[in-house]
Amino acid sequence: MSATSWVWFGIVIYIAVGLAIATMARRQLGAGVSEFFLANRKLGGFLSAMTYSATTYSAFMMIGLAGLTYFHGVGALGFELTYLCGMFMMVFFLPRFWLVGKKYGYVSPMELLSDRYQSKWVGATAAILALVFLVPYGAVQLMGVGYLMNGISQGVIPVVVGIIIAVVCAIAWSNIAGMRSVAWTDAFQAIIMITVSAAVLGVVVVSLGGFGAFFSKLESAVPGLLTVPSAKGAWNINMFIGLALPWLFFLISNPQVSQRLFIPKSVTAMKQMLGGFLIFGFIYTLISVLWGFSATLLVPGLENADLATPTLLTLPIIPMGLAIIVMIGITAAAISTIDSILLTLSSVWARDIHKGLINPKVSEKGELKVGQWVIPVMAVIAFLFALWVAEKPGLDYMIAPLSAAASAGLLMAVPTIFGAFFWKRATATGAIVSCIVGAIIVLIFQITGWKPLGWWPGVWGFIVCVPLFIIVSLATKPPREKAEEFIGYLRGALKEGRFI
């Protein structure tokens, strides 16, 4: 059987299993918006942990992070670990999101902001940020699948075909049973992601003589990649902060992630979600970085680092069957993220744009229908963006920078989110102005490539939006009654342990 036949065989099996799981999830699907978008807030700890992990860790890891390591070395590990360091904030935000979600019935993080600031325009502004900046992040996942299938088939399967397969699967997983199908397929995909990537890394390391020989060869062959800054000088402090800052606040700035803070069914499920994710994340990060170093040793000289993983999988030392399973694992990682993004964006459009601004009197059935129609529309937009970027010549790697660029725009909502939970003096005007001005700065700097003082767009946007949020809030009138109720409820509930 040829490599291309193996690829198609693996894709068919993966799609069949995924559809079967999503269809089984549909049998438990109830009625209503909360059921479709949040699984009625009744997911157990294991499913919560797996869907959180699969949503967070995407094509960025085994393709983007591996490619970043391939080009720039061990600094990529420090950059990615900032995300896990930022998880300390989960201790503060997970119970708060969960508590107010249950009390007020929030479906999206933007709805939370609208209610807390008593302004539908706050939620709409944050929703527009998500709609704008999650498109490139969704496109990253599609590109990852396209590169992977193209590489492992040795160019027989065009990149665009891989992108189309990812789009179709993501639309299906999102629409069949909403959060339930996404969570169930995420659990399946997360298990594949981590087990097969660990297995194939083991095969590669053994072929190089074990971990001792692996690091010895790495140190002698490419010693510059084991230092910061690397031999290429890329890992300077500006690059590190520019990439790491959005990652530090990723868990609250990215709505497809923060929306999952609404779904655990109990305090025990919340703890299991957090613990399971931390274990998964640490292991998967190490695997991805070591995979990038393996590619450095075995397939040196690639012009496009995003092709390091696909190229490595075509080597004779990796059995074709195992390579196909790895391909499925990485494809699963990408699709689990894009279907989560599609589901979140559809809920944001239905609840915060359509119901919040366009038609406040829409029925729950009508709102749900709008959300379901938005899923394929956003998928097509992400598809077109992915094609546009993938066809641009002269790009040595794009997965990691595009991921960071998307999160840089979403970073502008972080002051607003902190203010909602911890500052009674925060105002709707402060939230809107800081988000809009910060996002404009990020967009202009990203489009023009301008980096004053060498600082990245997200850094400049954050430097501007934080003081702007504080100053404008102090100069305008806050919703004192709602702030007292919202923050007062959380303080009382957290103090007394009222989590049920």
TIKOLMI-697264 format. One line per field, with one value per residue (C-alpha): residue in three letters; chain; x, y, z. Coordinates in nm, 4 decimals, m for minus. Example, Ala and Ser with C-alpha at 12.3 -4.5 7.8 and 13.67 -1.06 7.14 Angstrom:
residuo = (Ala, Ser) $
cadena = (A, A) $
X = (1.2300, 1.3670) $
Y = (m0.4500, m0.1060) $
Z = (0.7800, 0.7140) $
end
This chain:
residuo = (Met, Ser, Ala, Thr, Ser, Trp, Val, Trp, Phe, Gly, Ile, Val, Ile, Tyr, Ile, Ala, Val, Gly, Leu, Ala, Ile, Ala, Thr, Met, Ala, Arg, Arg, Gln, Leu, Gly, Ala, Gly, Val, Ser, Glu, Phe, Phe, Leu, Ala, Asn, Arg, Lys, Leu, Gly, Gly, Phe, Leu, Ser, Ala, Met, Thr, Tyr, Ser, Ala, Thr, Thr, Tyr, Ser, Ala, Phe, Met, Met, Ile, Gly, Leu, Ala, Gly, Leu, Thr, Tyr, Phe, His, Gly, Val, Gly, Ala, Leu, Gly, Phe, Glu, Leu, Thr, Tyr, Leu, Cys, Gly, Met, Phe, Met, Met, Val, Phe, Phe, Leu, Pro, Arg, Phe, Trp, Leu, Val, Gly, Lys, Lys, Tyr, Gly, Tyr, Val, Ser, Pro, Met, Glu, Leu, Leu, Ser, Asp, Arg, Tyr, Gln, Ser, Lys, Trp, Val, Gly, Ala, Thr, Ala, Ala, Ile, Leu, Ala, Leu, Val, Phe, Leu, Val, Pro, Tyr, Gly, Ala, Val, Gln, Leu, Met, Gly, Val, Gly, Tyr, Leu, Met, Asn, Gly, Ile, Ser, Gln, Gly, Val, Ile, Pro, Val, Val, Val, Gly, Ile, Ile, Ile, Ala, Val, Val, Cys, Ala, Ile, Ala, Trp, Ser, Asn, Ile, Ala, Gly, Met, Arg, Ser, Val, Ala, Trp, Thr, Asp, Ala, Phe, Gln, Ala, Ile, Ile, Met, Ile, Thr, Val, Ser, Ala, Ala, Val, Leu, Gly, Val, Val, Val, Val, Ser, Leu, Gly, Gly, Phe, Gly, Ala, Phe, Phe, Ser, Lys, Leu, Glu, Ser, Ala, Val, Pro, Gly, Leu, Leu, Thr, Val, Pro, Ser, Ala, Lys, Gly, Ala, Trp, Asn, Ile, Asn, Met, Phe, Ile, Gly, Leu, Ala, Leu, Pro, Trp, Leu, Phe, Phe, Leu, Ile, Ser, Asn, Pro, Gln, Val, Ser, Gln, Arg, Leu, Phe, Ile, Pro, Lys, Ser, Val, Thr, Ala, Met, Lys, Gln, Met, Leu, Gly, Gly, Phe, Leu, Ile, Phe, Gly, Phe, Ile, Tyr, Thr, Leu, Ile, Ser, Val, Leu, Trp, Gly, Phe, Ser, Ala, Thr, Leu, Leu, Val, Pro, Gly, Leu, Glu, Asn, Ala, Asp, Leu, Ala, Thr, Pro, Thr, Leu, Leu, Thr, Leu, Pro, Ile, Ile, Pro, Met, Gly, Leu, Ala, Ile, Ile, Val, Met, Ile, Gly, Ile, Thr, Ala, Ala, Ala, Ile, Ser, Thr, Ile, Asp, Ser, Ile, Leu, Leu, Thr, Leu, Ser, Ser, Val, Trp, Ala, Arg, Asp, Ile, His, Lys, Gly, Leu, Ile, Asn, Pro, Lys, Val, Ser, Glu, Lys, Gly, Glu, Leu, Lys, Val, Gly, Gln, Trp, Val, Ile, Pro, Val, Met, Ala, Val, Ile, Ala, Phe, Leu, Phe, Ala, Leu, Trp, Val, Ala, Glu, Lys, Pro, Gly, Leu, Asp, Tyr, Met, Ile, Ala, Pro, Leu, Ser, Ala, Ala, Ala, Ser, Ala, Gly, Leu, Leu, Met, Ala, Val, Pro, Thr, Ile, Phe, Gly, Ala, Phe, Phe, Trp, Lys, Arg, Ala, Thr, Ala, Thr, Gly, Ala, Ile, Val, Ser, Cys, Ile, Val, Gly, Ala, Ile, Ile, Val, Leu, Ile, Phe, Gln, Ile, Thr, Gly, Trp, Lys, Pro, Leu, Gly, Trp, Trp, Pro, Gly, Val, Trp, Gly, Phe, Ile, Val, Cys, Val, Pro, Leu, Phe, Ile, Ile, Val, Ser, Leu, Ala, Thr, Lys, Pro, Pro, Arg, Glu, Lys, Ala, Glu, Glu, Phe, Ile, Gly, Tyr, Leu, Arg, Gly, Ala, Leu, Lys, Glu, Gly, Arg, Phe, Ile) $
cadena = (A, A, A, A, A, A, A, A, A, A, A, A, A, A, A, A, A, A, A, A, A, A, A, A, A, A, A, A, A, A, A, A, A, A, A, A, A, A, A, A, A, A, A, A, A, A, A, A, A, A, A, A, A, A, A, A, A, A, A, A, A, A, A, A, A, A, A, A, A, A, A, A, A, A, A, A, A, A, A, A, A, A, A, A, A, A, A, A, A, A, A, A, A, A, A, A, A, A, A, A, A, A, A, A, A, A, A, A, A, A, A, A, A, A, A, A, A, A, A, A, A, A, A, A, A, A, A, A, A, A, A, A, A, A, A, A, A, A, A, A, A, A, A, A, A, A, A, A, A, A, A, A, A, A, A, A, A, A, A, A, A, A, A, A, A, A, A, A, A, A, A, A, A, A, A, A, A, A, A, A, A, A, A, A, A, A, A, A, A, A, A, A, A, A, A, A, A, A, A, A, A, A, A, A, A, A, A, A, A, A, A, A, A, A, A, A, A, A, A, A, A, A, A, A, A, A, A, A, A, A, A, A, A, A, A, A, A, A, A, A, A, A, A, A, A, A, A, A, A, A, A, A, A, A, A, A, A, A, A, A, A, A, A, A, A, A, A, A, A, A, A, A, A, A, A, A, A, A, A, A, A, A, A, A, A, A, A, A, A, A, A, A, A, A, A, A, A, A, A, A, A, A, A, A, A, A, A, A, A, A, A, A, A, A, A, A, A, A, A, A, A, A, A, A, A, A, A, A, A, A, A, A, A, A, A, A, A, A, A, A, A, A, A, A, A, A, A, A, A, A, A, A, A, A, A, A, A, A, A, A, A, A, A, A, A, A, A, A, A, A, A, A, A, A, A, A, A, A, A, A, A, A, A, A, A, A, A, A, A, A, A, A, A, A, A, A, A, A, A, A, A, A, A, A, A, A, A, A, A, A, A, A, A, A, A, A, A, A, A, A, A, A, A, A, A, A, A, A, A, A, A, A, A, A, A, A, A, A, A, A, A, A, A, A, A, A, A, A, A, A, A, A, A, A, A, A, A, A, A, A, A, A, A, A, A, A, A, A, A, A, A, A, A, A, A, A, A, A, A, A, A, A, A, A, A, A, A, A, A, A, A, A, A, A, A, A, A, A, A, A) $
X = (0.0000, 0.1400, 0.1919, m0.1016, m0.3290, m0.2252, m0.3095, m0.6555, m0.7186, m0.6295, m0.8474, m1.1504, m1.1145, m1.0705, m1.3763, m1.5880, m1.4965, m1.5426, m1.8870, m1.9863, m1.8823, m2.0562, m2.3730, m2.3732, m2.3338, m2.6366, m2.8541, m2.8023, m2.8666, m3.1449, m3.3246, m3.2137, m2.9175, m2.7399, m2.7638, m2.6229, m2.3400, m2.2515, m2.3812, m2.6187, m2.3166, m2.3046, m1.9760, m1.7737, m1.4109, m1.2553, m1.4518, m1.3965, m1.0203, m0.9977, m1.2023, m1.0043, m0.6749, m0.7743, m0.9113, m0.5967, m0.3327, m0.3780, m0.1826, 0.0308, 0.2077, 0.3359, 0.3671, 0.4027, 0.5967, 0.8027, 0.8836, 0.9711, 1.2071, 1.3528, 1.4480, 1.5130, 1.5909, 1.5238, 1.3788, 1.0580, 1.0225, 1.0413, 0.7914, 0.5374, 0.5818, 0.4606, 0.1143, 0.1347, 0.2745, m0.0254, m0.2506, m0.2062, m0.4782, m0.7137, m0.7308, m0.8911, m1.0939, m1.2251, m1.4501, m1.5582, m1.6590, m1.8320, m2.0232, m2.1576, m2.2293, m2.4586, m2.6181, m2.6868, m2.7106, m2.4342, m2.3737, m2.0719, m1.7928, m1.9100, m2.2578, m2.0923, m1.9176, m2.2358, m2.4265, m2.1483, m2.0881, m2.4609, m2.3888, m2.4599, m2.1867, m1.9159, m2.0119, m2.0508, m1.7040, m1.5448, m1.7456, m1.6126, m1.2575, m1.3169, m1.4691, m1.1747, m0.8805, m0.9973, m1.0171, m0.6371, m0.6136, m0.8717, m0.6864, m0.3693, m0.5393, m0.6513, m0.3046, m0.1531, m0.3720, m0.3008, 0.0772, 0.0656, m0.1316, 0.0688, 0.3991, 0.3217, 0.1802, 0.5019, 0.3140, 0.0472, m0.2352, m0.2511, m0.2494, m0.5947, m0.7424, m0.6194, m0.7657, m1.1043, m1.1118, m1.0433, m1.3179, m1.5804, m1.4975, m1.5009, m1.8407, m1.9807, m1.8451, m1.9776, m2.3245, m2.4174, m2.4625, m2.2945, m2.0737, m2.1550, m2.0241, m1.7256, m1.6425, m1.6837, m1.4777, m1.2242, m1.1766, m1.1180, m0.8833, m0.6883, m0.6094, m0.4877, m0.2863, m0.0750, m0.0384, 0.0681, 0.2973, 0.4734, 0.4999, 0.6541, 0.8935, 1.0069, 1.0743, 1.2804, 1.4824, 1.5537, 1.6721, 1.9194, 2.0544, 1.8417, 1.8010, 2.1695, 2.2872, 2.0043, 2.1166, 2.4854, 2.4222, 2.2090, 2.4795, 2.7500, 2.5446, 2.3519, 2.4818, 2.3463, 1.9893, 2.0474, 2.1197, 1.9111, 1.9413, 1.9966, 2.2701, 2.0353, 1.9856, 1.6072, 1.5302, 1.5962, 1.3877, 1.1534, 1.0600, 1.0146, 0.7833, 0.5960, 0.5137, 0.4768, 0.2574, m0.0558, 0.0103, 0.0255, m0.3349, m0.4588, m0.6958, m0.9142, m0.8510, m0.9512, m1.3281, m1.3213, m1.1130, m1.2808, m1.6253, m1.5216, m1.4977, m1.8793, m1.9181, m1.7971, m2.0886, m1.9353, m1.6424, m1.4849, m1.5155, m1.3495, m1.0502, m1.0203, m1.0386, m0.7527, m0.5326, m0.5888, m0.5066, m0.1823, m0.0553, m0.1583, m0.0119, 0.3281, 0.3760, 0.2560, 0.4801, 0.7912, 0.6950, 0.6488, 0.9812, 1.1718, 1.0000, 1.1331, 1.4855, 1.4471, 1.3630, 1.6697, 1.8917, 1.7183, 1.5877, 1.8148, 1.8076, 1.4318, 1.3338, 0.9866, 1.0026, 0.6278, 0.7150, 0.9539, 0.6940, 0.5460, 0.8969, 1.0089, 0.7100, 0.8149, 1.1520, 1.2046, 1.2730, 0.9056, 0.6689, 0.4057, 0.1221, 0.2549, 0.3154, m0.0461, m0.1689, 0.0488, m0.0990, m0.4459, m0.3401, m0.2180, m0.5203, m0.7375, m0.5568, m0.6218, m0.9852, m1.0609, m0.9489, m1.1234, m1.4563, m1.4351, m1.3647, m1.6584, m1.8914, m1.7810, m1.8025, m2.1492, m2.2632, m2.1021, m2.2777, m2.6139, m2.6144, m2.4048, m2.4477, m2.7837, m2.9775, m2.7776, m2.7884, m2.9985, m3.3039, m3.3344, m3.6775, m3.5577, m3.6806, m3.4400, m3.5163, m3.4409, m3.1200, m3.0039, m3.0840, m2.8776, m2.5844, m2.6000, m2.6019, m2.2991, m2.0822, m2.0329, m2.0014, m1.7123, m1.5576, m1.5556, m1.3967, m1.1217, m1.0782, m1.0261, m0.7802, m0.5851, m0.5617, m0.4427, m0.1644, m0.0607, m0.0075, 0.2088, 0.5686, 0.8825, 0.7460, 0.9846, 0.7292, 0.3854, 0.1951, 0.3511, 0.3535, m0.0061, m0.1186, 0.0533, m0.0791, m0.4369, m0.3964, m0.2316, m0.5560, m0.7642, m0.5226, m0.6850, m0.9906, m0.7856, m0.8121, m1.1892, m1.2116, m0.9988, m1.2074, m1.5314, m1.4286, m1.2064, m1.2697, m1.6050, m1.4943, m1.4511, m1.6859, m1.8357, m1.6765, m1.3340, m1.3840, m1.5002, m1.2376, m0.9458, m1.0493, m1.1022, m0.7890, m0.5711, m0.7073, m0.6514, m0.2906, m0.2359, m0.3917, m0.1958, 0.1346, 0.0671, m0.0362, 0.2537, 0.5109, 0.6091, 0.7766, 0.8841, 1.1778, 1.1586, 0.8461, 0.5788, 0.2222, 0.0622, 0.3039, 0.2292, m0.1431, m0.1290, 0.0842, m0.1788, m0.5010, m0.4248, m0.3747, m0.6470, m0.8939, m0.8029, m0.8027, m1.1290, m1.2979, m1.1951, m1.3341, m1.6719, m1.9607, m1.9539, m2.2630, m2.2316, m2.5423, m2.4475, m2.0812, m2.1791, m2.4163, m2.1752, m1.8535, m2.0352, m2.1976, m1.8622, m1.6920, m1.9676, m1.9865, m1.6105, m1.5814, m1.8613, m1.7795, m2.1202, m2.0338, m2.3574) $
Y = (0.0000, 0.3421, 0.6273, 0.8151, 0.5118, 0.4826, 0.8492, 0.8136, 0.4964, 0.6759, 0.9763, 0.7581, 0.5623, 0.8830, 1.0495, 0.7359, 0.7050, 1.0782, 1.0736, 0.7721, 0.9443, 1.2688, 1.0788, 0.8972, 1.2332, 1.3617, 1.1020, 1.2905, 1.6317, 1.8210, 2.1366, 2.4947, 2.7247, 2.6278, 2.2606, 2.3106, 2.5500, 2.4337, 2.0747, 2.2122, 2.2786, 1.9106, 1.7732, 1.5534, 1.6108, 1.3808, 1.5211, 1.8768, 1.8184, 1.6521, 1.9122, 2.1910, 2.0222, 1.9416, 2.2927, 2.4563, 2.2342, 2.2324, 2.2171, 2.4841, 2.2226, 1.9352, 2.1571, 2.5189, 2.4709, 2.1900, 2.4219, 2.7065, 2.4736, 2.3540, 2.7086, 2.8805, 2.6175, 2.5732, 2.9218, 2.7774, 2.5621, 2.8627, 3.0493, 2.7665, 2.7050, 3.0603, 2.9304, 2.6696, 2.9351, 3.1513, 2.8692, 2.9959, 3.2437, 2.9495, 2.9323, 3.2785, 3.2666, 2.9084, 2.9223, 3.2788, 3.2035, 2.8859, 3.0497, 3.3488, 3.1276, 2.9109, 3.2026, 3.4314, 3.1726, 3.3154, 3.1279, 3.3223, 3.5144, 3.8246, 3.7951, 3.7982, 4.1251, 4.2845, 4.2055, 4.3002, 4.6373, 4.6855, 4.7627, 4.5420, 4.7333, 4.5924, 4.2382, 4.3360, 4.4940, 4.1847, 3.9706, 4.1637, 4.1211, 3.7470, 3.7361, 3.9298, 3.7708, 3.4107, 3.3829, 3.3664, 3.1310, 2.9043, 2.9292, 2.8110, 2.4819, 2.4326, 2.5112, 2.2614, 1.9813, 2.0839, 2.0885, 1.7567, 1.5626, 1.7159, 1.6285, 1.2745, 1.1909, 1.3344, 1.6053, 1.3873, 1.5298, 1.9088, 2.1380, 2.2677, 1.9169, 1.8763, 2.2157, 2.1188, 1.7917, 1.9811, 2.2353, 1.9707, 1.7696, 2.0793, 2.1884, 1.8391, 1.7984, 2.1441, 2.1025, 1.7442, 1.7939, 2.1210, 2.1110, 1.7472, 1.6252, 1.8607, 1.7436, 1.3749, 1.3948, 1.6126, 1.3373, 1.0854, 1.3226, 1.4257, 1.0646, 1.0051, 1.3284, 1.2499, 0.8715, 0.8473, 1.1514, 1.0009, 0.6651, 0.7999, 1.0222, 0.7082, 0.5394, 0.8370, 0.8638, 0.4901, 0.5100, 0.7790, 0.5641, 0.6739, 1.0052, 1.0257, 0.9877, 1.2097, 1.5095, 1.4431, 1.4486, 1.7582, 1.9388, 1.8497, 1.9049, 2.2228, 2.3654, 2.7085, 2.5832, 2.4931, 2.8507, 3.1677, 3.3682, 3.0989, 3.0957, 3.2822, 3.5487, 3.5341, 3.4566, 3.8038, 3.9494, 4.1350, 3.8216, 3.6215, 3.8769, 3.9357, 3.5663, 3.4869, 3.7762, 3.6651, 3.3079, 3.4142, 3.5387, 3.2855, 3.1110, 3.4205, 3.6169, 3.3386, 3.2862, 2.9301, 2.8463, 3.0650, 2.9434, 2.5996, 2.7381, 2.7306, 2.3592, 2.1461, 1.9965, 2.0258, 2.1481, 1.8041, 1.8204, 2.1641, 2.0300, 1.7314, 1.9602, 2.1761, 1.8884, 1.6840, 1.9755, 2.0624, 1.7054, 1.6816, 2.0217, 1.9652, 1.6271, 1.7453, 2.0539, 1.8430, 1.6017, 1.8828, 2.0488, 1.7187, 1.6452, 1.9721, 1.8838, 1.5369, 1.7005, 1.9252, 1.6165, 1.3979, 1.6423, 1.9491, 2.2292, 2.2727, 2.6172, 2.5989, 2.4847, 2.4126, 2.1151, 1.9654, 1.7300, 1.6105, 1.5525, 1.3653, 1.1334, 1.0216, 0.8839, 0.5051, 0.4750, 0.5448, 0.2638, 0.3905, 0.2681, 0.4624, 0.7708, 0.7634, 0.7391, 1.0397, 1.2241, 1.1456, 1.2640, 1.5994, 1.6327, 1.5624, 1.8328, 2.0873, 1.9940, 1.9896, 2.3516, 2.4747, 2.3107, 2.4679, 2.8065, 2.7647, 2.6671, 2.9619, 3.2147, 3.0901, 3.1373, 3.4818, 3.5856, 3.4430, 3.5715, 3.8901, 4.0251, 3.8983, 3.8920, 4.1681, 4.4232, 4.3150, 4.1352, 4.1408, 3.9712, 3.6655, 3.3358, 3.0779, 2.8547, 3.1392, 3.2246, 2.8644, 2.8523, 3.1674, 3.0149, 2.6947, 2.8889, 3.0932, 2.7811, 2.7085, 3.0801, 3.1280, 2.8026, 2.9299, 3.2601, 3.0740, 2.8472, 3.1415, 3.3047, 2.9788, 2.9491, 3.3070, 3.2619, 2.9138, 3.0342, 3.3322, 3.2727, 3.3222, 3.2271, 3.0091, 2.9375, 3.0784, 2.8550, 2.9928, 3.3659, 3.3530, 3.1878, 3.4546, 3.7321, 3.6152, 3.5974, 3.9417, 4.0989, 3.9078, 4.0238, 4.3670, 4.2331, 4.1208, 4.4501, 4.4435, 4.0862, 4.1603, 4.4705, 4.2733, 4.0404, 4.2511, 4.6265, 4.7811, 5.1147, 4.9649, 5.1147, 5.0191, 5.3204, 5.2230, 4.8690, 4.9723, 5.2422, 5.0295, 4.7288, 4.9288, 5.1447, 4.8488, 4.6328, 4.9088, 4.9453, 4.5685, 4.5506, 4.8457, 4.7162, 4.3626, 4.4741, 4.7171, 4.5032, 4.8077, 4.7304, 5.0533, 4.9835, 4.6251, 4.5597, 4.3375, 4.4565, 4.2771, 4.4411, 4.7896, 4.7248, 4.6011, 4.8948, 5.1317, 4.9519, 4.8861, 5.2512, 5.3600, 5.1248, 5.2587, 5.6289, 5.6213, 5.4164, 5.6688, 5.9489, 5.7847, 5.6476, 5.2775, 5.0528, 5.0521, 4.8479, 4.5645, 4.5782, 4.5470, 4.2595, 4.0743, 4.1062, 4.0838, 3.7559, 3.6091, 3.7147, 3.5625, 3.2408, 3.1893, 3.2660, 3.0306, 2.7628, 2.7856, 2.6111, 2.4149) $
Z = (0.0000, m0.0976, 0.1468, m0.0059, 0.0314, 0.3967, 0.4477, 0.2948, 0.4923, 0.8166, 0.7309, 0.6541, 0.9808, 1.1819, 1.0269, 1.0762, 1.4438, 1.5011, 1.3416, 1.5480, 1.8708, 1.7779, 1.6853, 2.0204, 2.1925, 2.0050, 2.1781, 2.5040, 2.3475, 2.5195, 2.4126, 2.4504, 2.4004, 2.7240, 2.6305, 2.2795, 2.3662, 2.7224, 2.7502, 3.0153, 3.2437, 3.3415, 3.2090, 3.4415, 3.5338, 3.2730, 2.9792, 3.1039, 3.1284, 2.7880, 2.6010, 2.7707, 2.6761, 2.3189, 2.2644, 2.4015, 2.2424, 1.8694, 1.5457, 1.7073, 1.9212, 1.7055, 1.3979, 1.5146, 1.8399, 1.6881, 1.3956, 1.6314, 1.8178, 1.4866, 1.3887, 1.7215, 1.9796, 2.3481, 2.3926, 2.2457, 2.5565, 2.7885, 2.5747, 2.5817, 2.9539, 3.0208, 2.9373, 3.2119, 3.4463, 3.3647, 3.4823, 3.8394, 3.7420, 3.7011, 4.0802, 4.0766, 3.7574, 3.7306, 4.0406, 3.9607, 3.6026, 3.7164, 4.0011, 3.8070, 3.5063, 3.7128, 3.8993, 3.6030, 3.3252, 3.1068, 2.7812, 2.6535, 2.8307, 2.6406, 2.7897, 3.1318, 3.0470, 2.9109, 3.2291, 3.4684, 3.3008, 3.2303, 2.8661, 2.5671, 2.3828, 2.6092, 2.5155, 2.1508, 2.1466, 2.2993, 2.0567, 1.7570, 1.8888, 1.9017, 1.5545, 1.4074, 1.5866, 1.6102, 1.2322, 1.1907, 1.4887, 1.3294, 0.9986, 1.1748, 1.2585, 0.8995, 0.7657, 1.0077, 0.8738, 0.5147, 0.5649, 0.7482, 0.4887, 0.2066, 0.3716, 0.4798, 0.1354, m0.0108, m0.1974, m0.3559, m0.1414, m0.1991, 0.1029, 0.0062, 0.0280, 0.3839, 0.4709, 0.3213, 0.5178, 0.8411, 0.7651, 0.6913, 1.0056, 1.2267, 1.0946, 1.1509, 1.5042, 1.6009, 1.4523, 1.5354, 1.9108, 2.0010, 2.3093, 2.3781, 2.0417, 2.0649, 2.4193, 2.3396, 2.0214, 2.2070, 2.4656, 2.1870, 2.0078, 2.3195, 2.4021, 2.0459, 2.0485, 2.3507, 2.3273, 1.9647, 1.9804, 2.2835, 2.1085, 1.7904, 1.9874, 2.1663, 1.8315, 1.7131, 2.0358, 2.0372, 1.6752, 1.7858, 2.0686, 2.3641, 2.5435, 2.6442, 2.2863, 2.1655, 2.3726, 2.3031, 1.9289, 1.9666, 2.1618, 1.9112, 1.5950, 1.6790, 2.0093, 1.9235, 1.9601, 2.3254, 2.4292, 2.4625, 2.2466, 1.9851, 1.7253, 1.4924, 1.7567, 1.7316, 2.0933, 2.2239, 2.5040, 2.2664, 2.0739, 2.3919, 2.5545, 2.2290, 2.1981, 2.5692, 2.6874, 2.4971, 2.6120, 2.9780, 2.9676, 2.7101, 2.9517, 2.9995, 2.6792, 2.4374, 2.4596, 2.3252, 2.6341, 2.8978, 2.7873, 2.9104, 3.2623, 3.2620, 3.1886, 3.4888, 3.6796, 4.0281, 4.2361, 4.2080, 3.8291, 3.8333, 4.0275, 3.7976, 3.4961, 3.6230, 3.7393, 3.4267, 3.2013, 3.3860, 3.3549, 2.9896, 2.9043, 3.0622, 2.8939, 2.5531, 2.5670, 2.6325, 2.3549, 2.1016, 2.1844, 2.1746, 1.8446, 1.7051, 1.8184, 1.6615, 1.3300, 1.3679, 1.3831, 1.1262, 0.8614, 0.8770, 0.6244, 0.5739, 0.4483, 0.6029, 0.9662, 0.9702, 0.7468, 1.0044, 1.1497, 0.8178, 0.6802, 0.9904, 0.9658, 0.6163, 0.7352, 0.7093, 1.0843, 1.1549, 1.0510, 0.8097, 1.0280, 1.3271, 1.1128, 0.9980, 1.3571, 1.4442, 1.1484, 1.2817, 1.6278, 1.4996, 1.2728, 1.5759, 1.7723, 1.5000, 1.4430, 1.8169, 1.8355, 1.5218, 1.6123, 1.9579, 1.8007, 1.5629, 1.8476, 2.0603, 1.7771, 1.6888, 2.0497, 2.0577, 1.7369, 1.8401, 2.1990, 2.1965, 1.8429, 1.7168, 2.0424, 2.2115, 1.9296, 1.6327, 1.7693, 2.1511, 2.1343, 1.9411, 2.0842, 2.2246, 1.9267, 1.6880, 1.8701, 1.8481, 1.4763, 1.4149, 1.6032, 1.3996, 1.0724, 1.1783, 1.2197, 0.8462, 0.7650, 1.0086, 0.8856, 0.5263, 0.6345, 0.8221, 0.5178, 0.2825, 0.5215, 0.5525, 0.1734, 0.1415, 0.3978, 0.2867, m0.0700, 0.0234, m0.0908, 0.1138, 0.4567, 0.6584, 0.9305, 1.0101, 1.2555, 1.5754, 1.4797, 1.3539, 1.6772, 1.8864, 1.6622, 1.7113, 2.0872, 2.0882, 1.9683, 2.2213, 2.4915, 2.4740, 2.6607, 2.9626, 3.1621, 3.1062, 3.2354, 3.5422, 3.6120, 3.5883, 3.8679, 4.0906, 4.0477, 4.1338, 3.9839, 3.6339, 3.3743, 3.0405, 2.8711, 3.0035, 2.8759, 2.5289, 2.4723, 2.5940, 2.3850, 2.0659, 2.0904, 2.1900, 1.9077, 1.6487, 1.7611, 1.7378, 1.3912, 1.2527, 1.3873, 1.2638, 0.9156, 0.8718, 1.0537, 1.2590, 1.5931, 1.7670, 2.0024, 1.8774, 2.0873, 1.9349, 1.8549, 2.1491, 2.3909, 2.2587, 2.2616, 2.6215, 2.7336, 2.5949, 2.6877, 3.0574, 3.1666, 2.9244, 3.0919, 3.4365, 3.3428, 3.1458, 3.4188, 3.6835, 3.4670, 3.3996, 3.6039, 3.7001, 3.7372, 4.1152, 4.1924, 3.9577, 4.0634, 4.4299, 4.3553, 4.1223, 4.3223, 4.6560, 4.5549, 4.4524, 4.7732, 4.9834, 4.7816, 4.7813, 5.1522, 5.2527, 4.9973, 4.8269, 4.5011, 4.4552) $
end
